[in-house]
Amino acid sequence: MKTIEETYDVVVCGGGLAGVSAAVASARHGARTCLVQDRPVLGGNSSSEIRVTPHGAAAFHAYARETGIVSEALTAERAANHEPIMENGWTNSVWDLTLYDLVTRTRGLTVHLNTTVEEVKSEGQEIREVVARVANAETALRLRAREFIDCTGDGTVGDLAGARSMSGTEARSEFNEPHAPEEPSEEVMGSSLHFKTIDVGHPVPFAAPEWAVRYDDPSFFYEGGRVPKTLRSGYWWIEIGPPWDTLHDNEALRHELTRHVLGIWDYIKNRDPQLRARARNLALDWVGQVPGKRETRRLIGRSILTENDLIGRAVFDDEVAYGGWYVDLHTLGGLLAENSEPLNARHLDPTTEYAVKTYVGPFGIPLSILVSRDVANLLMAGRDVSATHAALGSIRVMSTCALMGQAAGTTAAVAIRHGVGLESARRDHIAEIQQILLRDGCFLPNVRNADPLDLARSASVSASSQELLRGTGPFSPSRLADLGQWTDHPVYPYSGVLERRCAQWIALGTRPRLDAVEVCLSNSTSAPRPIRARLFVVDGIWDYRVDPGDPVAQTVLEAPPGGPQWVRWDLGGGVDPSSLPANGYVRVDLDADPDVEWHVSEDVVPANLAAYEAQPGRYRRFAGGASLSFRVEPPQDCFSPDNVISGVTRPSESTNLWRSDPVDPLPQWLQLEWPAPQTIAQIQLTFEGQLLREYHAYPPFYRDPQVSADYEIQVRRSGRWVPVSAARRNFATRVVHDLAEPVSADALRVVVQATNGDASAGIFEVRCYADAVCAPTPFGPHTGSPESCLPNGGRGGQWQDNRRHSHEEARAS
């Protein structure tokens, strides 16, 4: 046995999306970092070995897509991959290679694959080293570091270091959580195996081995919430936990799950009355042999996140991430229980009391649940963080875990930089950590850009033009290209028929004034229909209160027979401007009338979304993010150039977006101007796009139409505009431009020459720095001087293999 000793600043154990994000973030901020993964590929449950789709807040909240490191990778994967995303079998090895490419490009990061942590050596309350074994190499690694991050999912490092943990289900009396049972339980959510099929073009038989489980009863599937929605791949509900221990009985569960996978496919192929004809030409192409785990142990941190924090959208001083998936608690026992996850047992009906009660977010996540209470130099990220069983039901999804990983890696690097412990970093340097996360492309619901180094914040902003919000109609062309919906989950409502109360958010401008609002309606009866309409001021696009206060205006509209036709609401000379929030939102609500349809637009107006009343007193996002047809007078200047220095990089309490006038052809420019020359060495741009829906909706080779593809950056020196950088064929939302040498200029322009399809140029944020402080974007475009950015320039970033350099640096230390 060969033993190798290596020393780092930070060691990250576990190579799922939390671990990858933690390791990349740590290394990007100067910490010598090692990532240890016990599998041959990265990605954990999302890898080609398990194939679970990364989920997150955008499944239930428009414009809640996770950004940061996980978005960089997913955006690059979609731009390069020919394979459609399929639930439970979602991708091929292109995703594995995208993650491998990401970590390989990251300077200062060493990666050990096929390496399992077996021992932790501590002194007092601190870990000194982890001992790991490299499979098939007869090699042991002794990895020393100042800080350790447990992203194993199982909390293995923390447990070996003596950290206390939680497991099972807490009783309601402990935290008073709505979904907690009266009595505590040791049971946890189960593990799953997935499979994938292929259409061979002719009938193909399937005979299950005699050791497979035999299924014969259709009611087990169709009444138990186990309805196959597709035969291409499946199924999350092939899940088993108790009576097996999902941690120590993992191999027994793998075999048991294999028995059930083959038995379920045998039933579909040979006996299912609804599906066997459709399955005639399908053959099994792949069956997973690595169980995807949902829950084992949870390490105790400085605080414990509860379901009540999610429901109340608690605001934490140390907010470093966010979530928004519903409280997704699977039935304990899985296939051995009467029903699957309760929402599926209710046929995924989003209007049921259960569905509405589990709907949470977007909510902030505090750093205190990532910092170990017992081990001074241990962070955790992923599903092993300090949370109750009920809270874990929401935050365990992988995109949320990735955000927690990036926060943990950033915190570790900040602690190293300042030479302080993790709790000191959390307590004394939280503002710095938050500003770094925002600068690196993350979103925090309750924190905005206050970076003192960002020169753009002191600039005045103007543009060649700006789009005015006029509205959208039922036949307005879509600007989303081939962006689809998450087909594995109901797209509800399917139409704008007013079976329930519905509403449309309308973004206001810098000097808000409203004279009239029009809605496009159809009346299926032969007589006019009265419809009560109300206009509310709301806090933002995620203000789901049905009655957020007294309406600023209300009336009864008359929908004439037939349609579609515009129905005008004349606001009587205008609503009092003092009651309207500048750069905020109002909402037009129409009461229910099943004889009237409020037409859904083919288009989605950026940052202007619709909702429906799922249960009395509770709105939910309309469909997968949609706009109902409306017109507004006068047009609103809600896409002002000033929005690029609002400090927020997505629609939330306002649009936070500049868009050029789509009537004016490209190129269009955005300009920052200072009263005195500034020294500029680095520019970071955040473009519109990639935020409306989950990645289920993104087809192969997708490049978001709203992202600027070709553009040039110019500075004004001595009254002349001089190009200093450019990009070609960009698909990334966050792009960093390092200038060849710092320039002194009193103004800067971003000139957008082409987008990936949209008629408007769109930018969320511009940042400028005198030094290179922004983290690199390895999957960005080819950038450099305008002369070097030829029209046929390829994908960006110089590829370099940092592994040898990182190993040698680590061993030398």
Disulfide bonds with the S-S distance in Angstrom:
none
